[in-house]
Amino acid sequence: MTFTPPDNPGFVTGLVAEAAHLERIPCSTFCSGGHPDRAAEGAQQMVDSGATGLVSFGVGGGLDPSLPPGFLVVATMVITPEGEKIGTDTAWRNHIVELTPGPLTIAEIAGSDHVITSPRAKSDLFEATGAVAVDMESHAVARVASKAGLPFLVLRAIADPAHRAVPTSAVGGLGPDGHTRTLAVLGNLLLRPWELPDLLRLSRDMRKGLRTLRRVADSGLSFS
């Protein structure tokens, strides 16, 4: 039997740059700015407006040391900060995997209420959960989907890999609307100029992740 994806999906992202890849897809989008509470609010708004499925879509931090920047994670389930496990929709997940070219892994992903910045923290979370990646929206969206009884999907491309720290100057560089606060990042960088090489690497890795999202949007996200 041919699988038919939800006809009115709602996508929750952290960044406007992530949502930009969905412009050619008939769907609703909400940018949370990397705040779990806002992600939950946005997901609920889309459910109330008639969304028939929810997707957490964007980049994430790597926990599995074997995953390089740009690698796609199609989640089997989300592990919340409290340890609850919420599964994604099997048929929808398989549909995406079948249509999407390039390297990907099908695995568990962790949700966090705060930014996981250090390699040690990533390693600890990997050991505790077995999840291969982490983000700050998926667990919030998963809870809304579970409560509403809607199919749910997580698509995350690795941005900062497990062995690399997120520069302190980058933290706080994302506005609540999902736009990058360039002046805030530059201000932080003036106080920590030695972080410039790390910030440039993060920017490069972020671009790899965003290119992967474009690949997924152009090939796997078919709703016809």
N, C-alpha and C positions, 0 to 999 in steps of 0.2 A: 504494500500500500504506500502510495506517495505521501510524504509528509507535507502538510501545509502550515507554514509559520503563522503566528498570530497576525491578524490583518491590521491591528492598530497598536503597534508596540511603542512603549515609552522607554527612552534611553536616558540614563543618569550618568553624567560625566563629572569630573572634577574641574576640567579646563575647557575654556572656549575653544582652544586649539584642537581638543579631542572632538568636540561636538561638530567642528567645521567639516569633518570627514563624513558626516551624516547628511549633508545638505541635499544630496541627490536621492535620498531614501525617504519614502513616505512614513514618517514617524514623528512622535513628539520628543523633545529633548529638554533636559534641565541640567544646568551647570551648578554644582554645589559648592564650588570653591574649596573642595577638599574637606568640608565639614560634614561629619556623619549625620548630625541633626538636620542640616539643610538637605542632605541627600534623601533622608526619610521623608521630609516634608514635600520635596519635589516629587518623589515617587508616589506619595499618597495623593497629591494633586492630580497626577496623571491617571491614577486609578479612578479617582472621583470623576474625572472627565471622560472615562470610558476606555482607558487603555486595556488591551486584552492580553498583554504580556509585558514584562519588565526586563531590561537589560542594563547591567553595569558595564560600562564601556570606557576604556582608557588605558593609561599606562599604570605600572605598579612597580614596587620595589622587589628585587630578586631576593629570595631566601635560599634557594637551591644553588650552590656554587657552580653547578654545571650549566646554568642558563645564562647566555650572553645578552647584552643589550639588544633589543629588537625582537627577541624570541616571544612567540605568542603562547599564552596560557589560556586554554579553554577549560574552565573550572568544572569539576564534577560536583563540588560542594563548597560552601563558604563556612569557615570556622570562625565564629564570633569571638570577641574578647573574653566572653564568659565561658567559652568552650562548647557552645551549642553548634551543631552541624546542620546546615540547611542545604539540601540538595538542589541542583539545577535540573532543568527539564531534559530528560535523556534524549527524546526524539529530536528536539530542537538543537541540542548540542551536537548530535550525530550529523544533523543536516549541515550545520556550519562546518564541521570537520571535513565532511565529504566535498564541500564546495571550495574550501579555502586552500590555495596552493601555498607552498613554502613550509618551513619548519614550524612545528607547534608541539605542545605537549598537553595531554588531558590529565589534569591533576587537581588536587585540593588547593584552595587559596585561603589566606587568613585575612580577617578584617581587624583593623586597629582604630582606636579613637584618637591616636596621636601619631605624629610622624616617626617612623623608625629610621634613625639616621646613621647609626654606627654599625660596622661589620659585626661587632660582638652581639649587639641587640638582634641583628638579623639571624645570626647563628643560633642564638638562644631560642628565638621564635621557631626557627626551622626544626630544632631538636625537640621542642615542646609539642609542636603540632604536626610536623611532617608536611606542612603546606609549602609549596614551591615559590609563592609570591605573596605580597601583602599590599593592600590598599585601604583607603579610608571611606570608601563609599559602598562597597559590595555587601558588607554585612547589614548595613542600614536598609539597602534596597531589598535584600533577601528577606528580612523580617516583614516588610510591607507586602511583598509578593506572597509569602507564606500565609499571612493573615488573610489576604484577599483571595487565596486559592488560585492564583494566576501562575502560568508558566514563567520561569525565570532563567536568565542566562548571564554568565559572566565571561567577558572577553577582555583580557589584559595583556598588554605588551610590556616586556621588561624595559624599564628605563635605567634606574640605578641598580647595577648587579650586586650580588651578595657581598663581594669582597671590597666594595667601594663605599665610603662614607658620603652622606649628603652634606655638603658644606653648610656651615652655620649661616653664612651670608645668604643662602638661598631660602632658608626657613623664614616664613612670613612674607615671601615674595608673591604670594597668590592672594588675590582679592576674593571677597565672598561671592562675587559674580562670576568667578572663573577666569578673570583677566589677570595677566601677569603685572605685578607692580614693579616696573623696571626701576623707578627712582628709589624704591625701598631697597631693592637688591643692591643698587649702586651705593646707596648710603651705608648699608651693612658692609659692603666690600671695602669702603674707605677705612672702616675700623679694623678690617681683617684682610689686608691686601695680599697676604700670603696664600689666601684661598683662591686666587684668580685661576691658577691651573686646574684646580678641582672643579671650579665653577664652569670652566670651558669644557671640561670632560663631561660634566653633567649635561650641559647644553647639547653636546654632540650625541650623547646616549639618548637624550630625550628625542632628538630628531629621528634616530633609528626607531624608537618606539612609535612615534607618530607615523612614520612611513609604513610600519606594519599595520597600524590601524587603517590606513588608507587601503592597503592590500585587502584587508578583511572586508572593509566596506564595499570595495569594488567587485569582490568576487563571492564572498560568503553570505552577505546579508541580502539575500533574495527573498522578497516577500510576495512574489507572484506565483 
